[in-house]
């Protein structure tokens, strides 16, 4: 995952896709949030190339939430099909950018299918379907 994000500049236009509500959707839990500073940015993809290249502008949903220490939950009832792949980052300084100092990641990141910071799941490995979904945020030490 870290390898994929080293070269991106996240200039985000926060938007979400408005579609009819369904009863299940994605029930997302983001955990391991180290503090309540800034925002948690959730980017959801439904296409392989967009996810694997983190083409934020091609995401089907980009949403930000005020950060909460430890855990945040949100339901996306409109996401009723799948597969989806989810990328999350903790924008601690609320600048809508994933910050680095040289090659050192300053903010936390996570994705479906990622078991550690160095994970770089492809779309198939990251694919999730409606129901409970957990994304763990990882921070560099």
C-alpha positions in Angstrom: 0.0 0.0 0.0 2.8 2.4 0.9 4.4 1.9 -2.5 1.2 2.9 -4.3 0.7 6.1 -2.4 4.2 7.5 -2.4 3.7 9.4 -5.7 0.2 10.6 -5.3 -1.0 14.1 -4.5 -4.5 14.0 -3.2 -6.2 17.1 -4.5 -9.7 16.1 -3.4 -13.0 17.4 -4.5 -15.2 15.8 -1.8 -18.3 14.3 -3.3 -20.4 11.2 -3.0 -22.6 9.4 -5.4 -26.3 9.9 -4.6 -28.3 6.8 -5.4 -31.5 5.3 -3.9 -31.1 3.9 -0.4 -31.1 0.1 0.2 -31.4 -1.8 3.5 -27.9 -3.2 3.7 -25.1 -1.5 1.8 -21.5 -1.3 3.1 -21.4 -1.0 6.9 -17.8 0.4 7.3 -15.8 0.4 10.5 -12.4 2.2 10.4 -10.3 1.3 13.4 -6.9 2.1 14.9 -7.4 5.8 14.5 -4.7 7.3 16.7 -6.4 10.6 17.6 -9.4 12.9 16.9 -7.4 15.4 14.9 -8.5 16.3 11.4 -10.6 14.1 9.2 -10.9 10.5 8.1 -11.2 10.4 4.3 -12.9 7.3 2.7 -12.4 6.6 -1.0 -14.5 3.8 -2.5 -13.7 2.4 -5.9 -15.7 0.0 -8.1 -13.0 -0.4 -10.8 -9.7 -2.2 -10.8 -7.5 0.4 -12.6 -8.8 3.3 -10.5 -8.1 1.5 -7.2 -4.8 0.1 -8.1 -3.5 3.5 -9.3 -5.4 5.4 -6.6 -7.1 7.6 -9.2 -9.2 9.5 -6.6 -11.2 11.4 -9.3 -12.4 8.0 -10.6 -13.7 6.9 -7.3 -17.5 6.3 -7.0 -17.5 7.9 -3.5 -15.2 10.2 -1.6 -16.3 11.2 1.8 -14.7 12.8 4.8 -15.7 12.5 8.4 -14.4 14.3 11.5 -11.8 12.0 13.1 -12.6 10.1 16.3 -9.9 8.4 18.3 -9.9 4.6 17.9 -13.0 3.8 15.8 -15.4 5.4 13.3 -18.4 3.7 11.7 -20.6 4.7 8.8 -23.1 3.0 6.6 -23.2 3.5 2.8 -26.7 2.1 2.0 -26.3 3.0 -1.7 -23.4 0.6 -2.1 -25.6 -2.5 -2.6 -23.8 -4.4 -5.4 -20.0 -4.7 -5.5 -17.3 -5.6 -5.6 -15.8 -2.4 -4.1 -12.3 -1.6 -2.9 -11.8 1.0 -0.1 -8.9 3.2 0.6 -8.9 5.3 3.8 -6.5 7.9 5.2 -6.3 10.0 8.3 -5.9 13.6 7.2 -4.8 14.8 10.6 -4.1 18.4 9.5 -7.2 18.7 7.4 -5.3 19.9 4.3 -7.0 17.3 1.9 -3.5 15.9 1.1 -1.7 12.8 2.2 1.4 14.2 3.9 5.0 13.0 3.8 8.4 14.1 5.1 10.7 12.8 2.4 9.6 9.2 1.9 8.2 9.0 5.5 4.4 8.9 5.7 3.2 11.3 8.3 -0.5 10.4 8.3 -2.3 7.0 8.6 -3.6 4.9 5.7 -5.5 1.7 5.3 -7.3 -0.3 2.6 -9.6 -3.3 2.4 -7.3 -6.3 2.0 -4.3 -4.6 3.7 -2.9 -6.4 6.7 0.0 -4.0 7.4 1.3 -0.7 6.2 3.5 -2.3 3.5 0.5 -4.2 2.1 -0.3 -3.3 -1.5 -3.5 -5.3 -2.2 -4.8 -5.4 -5.8 -8.4 -4.9 -6.6 -9.3 -8.6 -6.3 -7.5 -8.8 -2.9 -9.2 -5.7 -1.7 -12.7 -6.5 -3.0 -15.6 -6.4 -0.6 -19.4 -6.7 -1.0 -22.3 -5.2 1.0 -22.3 -6.1 4.7 -19.8 -5.4 7.5 -16.4 -4.2 6.3 -13.4 -3.2 8.4 -10.5 -1.1 7.5 -7.5 -0.8 9.8 -5.5 2.4 9.7 -1.7 2.0 9.8 0.8 4.7 10.8 4.6 4.7 10.4 6.4 4.5 13.7 
